Amino acid sequence: MTNTISGFNIRSKVFAVRLVLIFSVIIMAIKFVAYKVTMSNAVLSDALESLINIATSSFTLYSIYYSSKLRDHDHPYGHGKIEYLAVGFEGALIIGTGIYILFKSGYNLIHPNTLDNVDEGILLTAVSGLAMYFIGSYMKRKGKELNSLPLIADGQHFHVDTLTSVGLIVGLGLYHLTGLAWIDPLLAIALAIHIMMSGYKLTKESIDRLLDKADVESIDSIAASLQKNRHENWIDVHNLRSQKFGHYLHVDCHLTLPFFIPLEAVHKEVKLFENELNRDFHHSVELFVHTDPCNEEFPCDICSVNDCVFRKKPFVRSVEWTHANLIMNKKHKLH
């Protein structure tokens, strides 16, 4: 079952990126035509951004192929983290493009040039901007469905480009109305700063993921899943941590079980624990569990095990598992 789901995810990711690559080439052609028609530095900035889209989508496609490789002796956790490297690569290229646009626009602010065929430029920019909005929405939706950070990042990038196109249309419209030559390079500088900020956010996200920054969203989902599917013998869970490796989610935690159940029953409970988590996640969950026996450190008032002959106190209530208390390396008590 796991291999089938993983194969479906990979094929879906590859299909999405290939589709985006095709449309990215078409949009880039439209933008360069708009630049050729208008000779606007701001429009050129937008066209260069489309080149980045193609480069990053190509690297994303490669990263999906590479991350799907089975784990080996050199990569015991698999190859999924290359997807985060792809996001960092995209962010770095975006920052570099922004710097180039900034210098070029600064020169043209000192030595402004007149624009031609502004009406045609506005129309072409509007067409490309609308196309980018729909592509970005599609990528973000597929990224969330398939739990793929690179697809979500590409979608965000396209939405940033859409805002850029809106700004271009406003700027070209102002130039058309006023004829002021400095509007175009000034707009291009503003767009360059906007582009670099977008690249910085993507790069920071990539670094955070590569350094295994705590993923609050994943742990919240794990807490909700465990609370919903809670079984009687699962007295407590604590010291929970998670890491994402492409479409795999690695989870390790401490699980407290009744001290008197045999080893075979312990194995069965751990397997049930893993199955319940996998059922609620679109990607495969790899679980490492350290089992603790209940003892004096675990008051009987949080244990719901029925007919326990060793019970010293009546059951009051179970501890509700949340993000805040699951990640603590501390055994839970009511007070």
DAJOQUI-V114438 format. One record per run of one state. SS is the DSSP state (A for helix, B for strand, O for the rest). FROM is the first residue (numbers start at 1). TO is the last residue. If there is no record, write none. Layout:
ss,from,to
SS,FROM,TO
SS,FROM,TO
//
This chain:
ss,from,to
O,1,1
A,2,38
O,39,40
A,41,67
O,68,81
A,82,110
O,111,117
A,118,146
O,147,148
A,149,178
O,179,181
A,182,210
O,211,215
A,216,228
O,229,235
B,236,245
O,246,247
B,248,257
O,258,262
A,263,280
O,281,283
B,284,293
O,294,299
A,300,302
O,303,322
A,323,326
O,327,335
//
